[in-house]
């Protein structure tokens, strides 16, 4: 019993060890964790979003063959470039080159410049910085018209990637100062208070360290945007950068997740948020997700064909991959430990189960013996009750019968004496020679009445043991000779000589009656007689 009472404590210790070994933890805010699940679901459906963008591009391409005006073709190509620009760099270059040819053939300098700027942007995103600078330098910024904004944005992207690519602080500072200058140029292009003005001034606040002002503007812009658009993804990335600079890791992660979700749903392959999120998760110890997200970011970079993004990922990916492998190895070690613990637990449980099984067997045998004893006691009680009932009723019956017989003998004696005194010897002879059929019939009638009073359903139950065509239809309250034989057997009289004497038949006649009835039974002879002996018992 002491072993059994200590089992729950032991199992609790085992469960604590197993839980610790498997490394089950919970961290992060509920909102961010829920949003991470949405991101995982979006990553799982990337193929669907990719097919959607391909379908949009395919529809635009199909319409090209029907266009004849070069300007219409140029515009359709521009729409295709918009879809390819953050999707597949080589395809974007192809349509940019097509538009450059069209623009030159049209002699439209503005279109030539605009197309050249778009190519410079592709080079900048691919890390082809020398090619990008050559194209930027080939354009006189002051001569540009509506393309000035595009030029400024492309130049900012170019300088941003240069800052990321260099390891020299002094060089990075020069690029930063140049970015500030270009940001100011962009701000001056837009009307004060306009949407683009507010976005650029907010970006300027970030670069000058005025984070709260930038946060207020970008939050307002984001709240008014479609959260699944590429524009919202870029604004969310800016919000994430601000919170990062403010040291708010939770909000930094939150907006990186929102930005990543929007980019994935737009099938944007040239994205920054997912990689930044992977690095953040890696630094906070969430190795599994960091590895998964970085793998997706690497796939996107390869799809876009960006050597620059690949080089950025290559700085961190080996560290993440190594940490992931180390974690897998640690998990495998813990799993092996858990398996040993589970095996130990299984052995202990098997021992306990065996103990319980043996106890149950012992208890079961005791219960079975007790049940058998109870059955024997119940049977004995039943037989005793029946014997008492038979004794009470039949003692009374035979006392009455004996009294009647004594009265008859006394009357017969008096009558004989009277006849002898009167010298009526012939009449005495006649009286003594008369058959006893009347007396026997009276005896059997009284027996039948007493027996059926004791076992009122005997005839019905007896017939149920016989084949239908051999069942007995008897007068109410009476038995016939074959049934009377088995009635005597039911009362416990099994000696054929006693039965024959009571019925005034020979033993062979009684035996013949008995055999004939048993032959007509639906049971074997032994089963039939046993069933007859149990008719009317309290428990059959």
Buried (B, 14 or more C-beta within 10 A) or exposed (E): EEEEEEEEEEBEEBEEBBEEBEEEEEEBEEEBEEBBEEBEEBBEEBEEBBEEBBEBBEEBEEEBEEBEEBEEBBBBBBBBBBBBBBBBBEBBBBBBEBBBEBBEEEEBBEBBBBBBBBBBBBBBBBBBBEBBBEBBEEBEBEEBEEBBBBBBBBBBBBBBBBBBBEEEEEEBEBBBEBBBEBBEBBBEBBEEEEEBBBBBBBBBBBEEEEBEBBBEBBBEBBEEBEBBEBBBBBBBBBBBBBBBBEEBEEBBBBBBBBBBBBBBBBBBBBBBBBBBBBBBBBEBEBBEBBBBBBBBBBEBBBBBBBEBBBEBBEEBBEEBBEBBEEBEEEBEEBEEBBEEBBEEBEEBEEEBEEEEEEEEEEEEEEEEEEEEEEEEEEEEEBBEEBEEEBEEBBEEBBEEBEEBEEEEEEEEEEEBEEBEEEEBEEBBEEEEEEEEEEEEEEBBEBBBBBBBEBBEEBBEBBBEBBEEEEBEEBEEEBBBEBBBBBBBBBBEEEEBEEBBEBBEBEBEBBBEBBEEBBEBBEBEEEEBBEBBBEBBBEEE
